[in-house]
Amino acid sequence: MNVLITGSSGLIGSEAVEHFDRQGHDVYGLDNNMRSEFFGVSGDTTWNLHRLRTVTRSFRHLDIDIRDRERVIDVFKTHRFDLIIHCAAQPSHDRAAMIPMVDFDVNAAGTMNLLEATRLHCPEAVFIHMSTNKVYGDAPNELPLVELEHRYEYARPVDYHGISEECRLDRSLHSLFGASKAAADLLAQEYGRYYGLRVGIFRAGCVTGPSHSGVELHGFLSYLVKIGVRGEPYTIYGYKGKQVRDQIHSADVVSAFEAFARNPRPGEPYNLGGGRQNSASVLESIAAIEAVSGKKIRWTYTDQNRRGDHICYISDLRKLAEHYPQWKITRGLDDIIVEMVQAERERM
Ligand SMILES: NC(=O)c1ccc[n+]([C@@H]2O[C@H](COP(=O)([O-])OP(=O)(O)OC[C@H]3O[C@@H](n4cnc5c(N)ncnc54)[C@H](O)[C@@H]3O)[C@@H](O)[C@H]2O)c1
């Protein structure tokens, strides 16, 4: 197959590059290192591009901005892609508030450019769109919760499996990032439903893994591991540090893409996270990292939570598991943390 991966120097994109290259496909990675523009030097992904060049067989890098409609269309004219995995994005909701126009142009218009290029030049291709659970805005916070010693938890047994795709998308506070991603999510669904393109939409929560260029504004676990290993200070924002996230390793994200690509269901959205088994609060994550690194994390607490931040978010994985029974989570939270601590030590 000819595979195009956008955001190929980022966390999920680079995992996908390695995966499909290993299988012998011709992999094109499109990335303009805009993460360094969003987050400064610590968000620079050049190290990951160099790494990909050394570990892959036939990976080709395209330094193209997804906002550049003409160049995007040109790439699609030149290469006939069989699979497109779209991971390029402005990924932070805090950052989006500072650069709302750029955020919209990258997340919404950039996605539109890729969908339309696919429709015009390779309508038979499978198109994977990486969306986010922020498309639900803060609606997940409406579920009744109980406060436990180290975490919040859903109060009703019916919510045990977490947030499903039935959660509403509108009438909630999204952040500008959530809104631009919701626009892209709906466009991707429409290209599946209206035009019949083989588009799959994956709404992830916290994706993580050693290839993340974690920064304070994006990549919570990666950033926390970095801080923990390097002995730097960390700030917890609100909810007493009891806010819960379900962590998924980027390899398990890519295997979900692969399952969809084998048997695509046009326009279908899926929630994708670590699920209940990989859920932990910030306080619990700190304790888990300390146990592996053997170092105390120096954290301080500020009462002000991030605007629109989820209090307890666990992805309900039942729809994905029902449609793709061969897919499952293969990396537990403890394994993920061990791998990330090791990778961070090697990077130091
Ligand atoms: N990591 C997570 O926890 C998470 C959670 C939910 C959703 N997602 C979504 O998954 C996707 C990938 O996330 P990630 O964590 O790998 O992000 P990342 O920031 O690590 O990677 C994104 C890549 O896209 C590139 N990029 C940004 N703007 C570009 C542009 N205009 N043209 C070309 N390349 C550009 C960046 O340089 C970066 O390498 C995003 O859509 C993100 O919203 C990620």
PDBQT file of the ligand as one rigid body, heavy atoms in Angstrom, charges set to zero:
ROOT
HETATM    1  N1  LIG A 401      -1.724  12.883  22.313  1.00  0.00    +0.000 N 
HETATM    2  C1  LIG A 401      -2.928  12.908  22.822  1.00  0.00    +0.000 C 
HETATM    3  O1  LIG A 401      -3.094  12.731  24.027  1.00  0.00    +0.000 OA
HETATM    4  C2  LIG A 401      -4.147  13.093  21.942  1.00  0.00    +0.000 A 
HETATM    5  C3  LIG A 401      -5.402  12.952  22.541  1.00  0.00    +0.000 A 
HETATM    6  C4  LIG A 401      -6.532  13.143  21.767  1.00  0.00    +0.000 A 
HETATM    7  C5  LIG A 401      -6.411  13.454  20.443  1.00  0.00    +0.000 A 
HETATM    8  N2  LIG A 401      -5.188  13.582  19.880  1.00  0.00    +0.000 N 
HETATM    9  C6  LIG A 401      -5.132  13.962  18.458  1.00  0.00    +0.000 C 
HETATM   10  O2  LIG A 401      -4.259  13.087  17.761  1.00  0.00    +0.000 OA
HETATM   11  C7  LIG A 401      -3.577  13.797  16.734  1.00  0.00    +0.000 C 
HETATM   12  C8  LIG A 401      -2.095  13.606  16.895  1.00  0.00    +0.000 C 
HETATM   13  O3  LIG A 401      -1.723  13.980  18.196  1.00  0.00    +0.000 OA
HETATM   14  P1  LIG A 401      -0.236  13.850  18.718  1.00  0.00    +0.000 P 
HETATM   15  O4  LIG A 401      -0.285  13.702  20.183  1.00  0.00    +0.000 OA
HETATM   16  O5  LIG A 401       0.515  12.867  17.903  1.00  0.00    +0.000 OA
HETATM   17  O6  LIG A 401       0.270  15.327  18.414  1.00  0.00    +0.000 OA
HETATM   18  P2  LIG A 401       1.747  15.839  18.139  1.00  0.00    +0.000 P 
HETATM   19  O7  LIG A 401       1.737  17.300  18.390  1.00  0.00    +0.000 OA
HETATM   20  O8  LIG A 401       2.746  14.977  18.828  1.00  0.00    +0.000 OA
HETATM   21  O9  LIG A 401       1.873  15.582  16.560  1.00  0.00    +0.000 OA
HETATM   22  C9  LIG A 401       1.240  16.391  15.611  1.00  0.00    +0.000 C 
HETATM   23  C10 LIG A 401       2.234  16.666  14.512  1.00  0.00    +0.000 C 
HETATM   24  O10 LIG A 401       1.587  17.471  13.523  1.00  0.00    +0.000 OA
HETATM   25  C11 LIG A 401       2.528  18.394  13.033  1.00  0.00    +0.000 C 
HETATM   26  N3  LIG A 401       1.803  19.540  12.495  1.00  0.00    +0.000 N 
HETATM   27  C12 LIG A 401       1.126  20.478  13.188  1.00  0.00    +0.000 A 
HETATM   28  N4  LIG A 401       0.603  21.385  12.363  1.00  0.00    +0.000 NA
HETATM   29  C13 LIG A 401       0.945  21.012  11.108  1.00  0.00    +0.000 A 
HETATM   30  C14 LIG A 401       0.692  21.559   9.843  1.00  0.00    +0.000 A 
HETATM   31  N5  LIG A 401       0.005  22.707   9.693  1.00  0.00    +0.000 N 
HETATM   32  N6  LIG A 401       1.155  20.908   8.752  1.00  0.00    +0.000 NA
HETATM   33  C15 LIG A 401       1.870  19.761   8.882  1.00  0.00    +0.000 A 
HETATM   34  N7  LIG A 401       2.156  19.214  10.078  1.00  0.00    +0.000 NA
HETATM   35  C16 LIG A 401       1.701  19.839  11.178  1.00  0.00    +0.000 A 
HETATM   36  C17 LIG A 401       3.370  18.763  14.240  1.00  0.00    +0.000 C 
HETATM   37  O11 LIG A 401       4.649  19.289  13.871  1.00  0.00    +0.000 OA
HETATM   38  C18 LIG A 401       3.473  17.440  14.985  1.00  0.00    +0.000 C 
HETATM   39  O12 LIG A 401       4.654  16.727  14.654  1.00  0.00    +0.000 OA
HETATM   40  C19 LIG A 401      -4.072  15.245  16.837  1.00  0.00    +0.000 C 
HETATM   41  O13 LIG A 401      -5.142  15.424  15.969  1.00  0.00    +0.000 OA
HETATM   42  C20 LIG A 401      -4.554  15.353  18.270  1.00  0.00    +0.000 C 
HETATM   43  O14 LIG A 401      -5.550  16.345  18.427  1.00  0.00    +0.000 OA
HETATM   44  C21 LIG A 401      -4.037  13.414  20.604  1.00  0.00    +0.000 A 
ENDROOT
TORSDOF 0
